[in-house]
Amino acid sequence: MARPSPQTERLVSLVDAIAARPDEGLTLSEIARHLAVTPATCHPMLVSLAELGWLVRHPVRRTYRLGPALIAVGRAAARGLGVVDLARPGMQRLRDELGLTCIALTPGEFHVTVAEVVRGPSEHGPHVRVGDQIPIAPPLGVGYVSWADEQTLRRWLDGVTTDPDKRARHEQAVKAARERGYAVELVTRIETELGQALARLDEHLGQQLGQHFGEHLGGRLAATAGATEARDPSAARLRTLLEEIAAELADPDQDPIHEIDPDREYRVGRIGAGVLDPSGEVALVIALHGFGARTDGRGVAVIGGRLAAVAADVAAQLAD
């Protein structure tokens, strides 16, 4: 796992904080408190960002707001995520028809990034938001690597196991996912235990610390546990770390599904389908979350088929 960069995290936290207050901005003291540094430490960074046009400083109120240089960055990002705009109507239909949370993920070398979240009514949906990064770490990730390039797939398979029989089963699951158009990932033991632990943490610590130390700290812990959508960069970072812990500790004896038995019940964690661009590379992965305790194989096949159809429709629009 790559070591976090404090400078990078500080910059991201700064931009997120100012973006949350686009009209009034933040003063030097407020920014320093948010970053947990002294104003003297924070000031040179603000001056440099203002010189680059990333920030602008109000001459009277002495507050910092996002600057014009970020407009071009935002427009470039929006153009690059045009596939998300194409996918959104289909994601909303899946949410409305299936009652599940639908997430769009953009590919990366070691992580996928949440590009859109269309939330369903189920309390079992993941507590993620746009911008969160999720590691591609075996045995999790078959819903993405089934459509990834061969180098990414080989690296993922190398991380699964050194057991040739187990590797063969994962290769078979990837092949089956490509043939049917969707991949099924089951809930792992560690995901279940982590979810239960976070629920207990939210119920106990969030309330207790909220009473003793004020609503702000309690709210941040609640967001970390996934109970709220508070826009706190530190909470988002901790959620990412928890995902990485779950990936590293996931049950090594659980294989992905390659054959779906219509009469068997499954504890489905997520179903994913890849959207391929005209060159055959994965442009987006659309994933469904929020399944109940058990889903029979017939239901899995129906839901997976609906998802695969949406992914294929988005791919067709990209080719037009």
Buried (B, 14 or more C-beta within 10 A) or exposed (E): EEEEEEEEBBBBBBBBBBEEEEEEBBBBEBBBBBBEBEBEEBBEBBEEBBEEBBBBBEEEEEBBBBBEEBEEEEEEEEEEBEBBEBBBEBBEBBBEEBBBBBBBBBBBEEBBBBBBBBBBEBEBBBBBBEEBBBBBBBBBBBBBBBBBEEEBBEBBBEBBBEEEEBBEBBBBBBEBBEEBBBBBBBBBEBBEEBBEEBBEBBEEBBEEBBEEEEEEEBBBBBBBBBBBEBEBBBBBBBBBBBBBBBBEBBBEEBBBBBEBEEEBEBBBBBBBBBBBEEEEEBBBBBBBBBBEEEBBBEBBBEBBEBBBBBBBBBBEBBEE
